[in-house]
């Protein structure tokens, strides 16, 4: 679950000293990933999920991103959720 790293979000993250320090020190719960030729920032979630849990995690991600990018209005950015099935 996370946000698409569009140009606006990338600009804000690149300007954020806190984000750069968190990436280097691995202290941020947020992770970057690439899917379908797009970059996203967010978190990995367990497989069993309920709606209230998803809303809580969405708010946690928004709060963390807002701390790195205080001038960015995340209300204009939809949260993305990807499901993944692992076959063994």
C-alpha positions as CSV (number, residue, x, y, z in Angstrom):
1,X,0.0,0.0,0.0
2,X,1.4,3.4,-0.9
3,X,1.5,6.3,-3.2
4,X,2.7,6.7,-6.7
5,X,5.9,8.7,-6.8
6,X,4.8,11.2,-9.4
7,X,7.0,14.2,-10.3
8,X,5.6,16.4,-7.5
9,X,6.1,13.8,-4.8
10,X,9.6,13.0,-6.1
11,X,10.6,16.7,-6.0
12,X,9.4,17.0,-2.4
13,X,11.2,13.8,-1.3
14,X,14.4,14.9,-3.1
15,X,14.3,18.2,-1.1
16,X,13.7,16.5,2.2
17,X,16.8,16.1,4.4
18,X,14.7,13.9,6.8
19,X,13.9,11.5,4.0
20,X,17.5,11.3,2.8
21,X,18.7,10.6,6.3
22,X,15.9,8.0,6.9
23,X,16.8,6.2,3.7
24,X,20.5,6.1,4.6
25,X,19.9,5.0,8.2
26,X,17.1,2.6,7.2
27,X,15.0,4.2,10.0
28,X,11.8,4.8,7.9
29,X,9.0,2.3,7.8
30,X,8.4,3.4,4.3
31,X,9.9,1.5,1.4
32,X,10.3,2.3,-2.3
33,X,9.3,-0.2,-4.9
34,X,8.8,-0.4,-8.6
35,X,5.7,-2.0,-10.2
36,X,4.5,-1.8,-13.8
37,X,7.1,0.8,-14.8
38,X,6.1,3.1,-11.9
39,X,7.8,3.9,-8.6
40,X,5.8,3.8,-5.4
41,X,6.5,4.6,-1.8
42,X,4.6,2.8,1.1
43,X,4.6,-0.3,3.2
44,X,4.1,-4.0,2.8
45,X,1.1,-5.4,4.6
46,X,0.2,-8.9,5.9
47,X,-2.1,-11.0,3.8
48,X,-5.2,-10.9,6.1
49,X,-6.7,-7.4,6.0
50,X,-9.8,-5.7,7.1
51,X,-11.1,-2.3,5.9
52,X,-10.4,-0.5,9.2
53,X,-6.8,-1.9,9.2
54,X,-6.3,-0.6,5.7
55,X,-7.6,2.9,6.6
56,X,-5.3,3.0,9.6
57,X,-2.3,2.0,7.5
58,X,-3.2,4.6,4.9
59,X,-3.2,7.3,7.6
60,X,0.1,6.1,9.0
61,X,1.7,6.2,5.5
62,X,0.3,9.7,4.9
63,X,1.5,10.9,8.3
64,X,5.0,9.6,7.7
65,X,5.2,11.1,4.1
66,X,3.8,14.4,5.4
67,X,6.7,14.5,8.0
68,X,9.2,14.2,5.1
69,X,7.3,16.5,2.8
70,X,5.4,19.1,4.9
71,X,4.5,21.4,2.0
72,X,3.0,18.5,-0.1
73,X,-0.8,18.2,-0.1
74,X,-1.3,14.4,0.0
75,X,-5.1,14.7,-0.3
76,X,-4.5,15.3,-4.0
77,X,-2.7,11.9,-4.3
78,X,-4.7,8.7,-4.1
79,X,-3.4,5.7,-2.1
80,X,-2.7,2.6,-4.1
81,X,-3.2,-1.0,-2.9
82,X,-1.7,-3.9,-4.8
83,X,-2.6,-7.5,-4.1
84,X,-0.1,-10.2,-4.8
85,X,-0.6,-13.9,-4.9
86,X,2.4,-16.1,-4.3
87,X,2.3,-19.6,-5.7
88,X,4.7,-22.2,-4.5
